[in-house]
Amino acid sequence: MGRSRTQCPARVGDVVLSQDGPLGRVESVIRSESQTTAYLVVATGRWPRRRYPVIPSSLVATVDRRRGNVLLRGRRRALARLPETAPIVL
């Protein structure tokens, strides 16, 4: 069963799926001050071309804890090209 993106119970190691196929695995979860998930860092590709795009939680469609899957809104190619740094909020 899916959860809302504000709860986003994704865990490190979960498989990340885009609308058109697998993207990678959750490498780390970045939380906000209120302890809600703000971003997911996803390991994509293989060495030596491995990337770690930072995915905003607003792109999370559903999380299936039983299967360990995170479904994202968006295409694999576009998501893999997201920046590898989280935005700085001052």
C-alpha positions in Angstrom: 0.0 0.0 0.0 1.3 3.4 -0.9 2.0 6.2 1.6 1.8 10.0 1.1 5.0 11.7 0.2 5.1 13.6 3.5 5.5 10.4 5.4 7.7 8.8 2.7 8.9 5.7 4.7 11.7 4.9 2.3 14.6 3.0 3.7 18.3 2.8 2.7 18.6 -0.1 0.3 15.1 0.1 -1.1 14.8 -0.3 -4.9 13.9 3.0 -6.7 11.7 2.7 -9.7 10.8 5.4 -12.2 7.8 5.4 -14.5 9.7 3.6 -17.2 11.9 1.2 -15.2 14.4 0.8 -12.4 16.6 3.7 -11.4 18.8 2.4 -8.6 18.8 2.0 -4.8 18.3 4.4 -1.9 21.8 5.4 -0.7 20.6 7.7 2.1 17.6 9.6 3.4 17.8 13.4 4.1 15.3 14.5 6.7 14.0 18.0 7.4 14.1 19.7 10.9 10.6 18.2 11.5 12.0 14.7 10.8 10.0 14.2 7.6 11.8 13.0 4.5 13.0 15.9 2.4 15.2 14.1 -0.1 16.4 10.7 -1.2 19.9 10.1 -2.4 19.8 7.4 -5.0 22.8 5.4 -6.3 22.4 5.0 -10.0 24.6 3.3 -12.6 27.7 1.2 -12.1 31.3 2.1 -11.3 33.1 4.1 -12.7 30.0 6.1 -13.9 28.0 5.8 -10.6 26.0 8.9 -9.8 24.1 9.9 -6.7 21.2 12.2 -7.7 19.3 13.9 -4.9 15.5 13.3 -5.4 13.0 15.6 -3.7 10.3 13.8 -1.7 7.7 15.6 -3.8 8.6 13.2 -6.7 7.8 10.1 -4.6 4.5 8.6 -5.8 4.3 5.5 -3.5 6.5 3.4 -1.2 5.9 -0.3 -0.9 7.6 -1.3 2.4 6.7 -5.0 2.0 8.5 -5.2 -1.4 11.1 -2.6 -0.6 10.2 -0.4 -3.6 10.0 3.4 -4.0 8.0 4.5 -7.1 8.9 8.0 -8.4 7.1 10.3 -10.7 9.2 11.0 -13.8 11.3 9.2 -16.4 14.5 7.4 -15.6 16.8 9.5 -17.8 15.5 12.8 -16.4 15.7 11.6 -12.7 19.2 10.2 -13.2 20.4 13.7 -14.4 19.2 15.5 -11.3 22.0 17.3 -9.4 24.0 15.4 -6.9 23.7 18.1 -4.2 20.8 19.1 -2.1 19.6 22.7 -2.4 20.9 25.0 0.4 18.1 26.7 2.4 19.2 29.8 4.4 
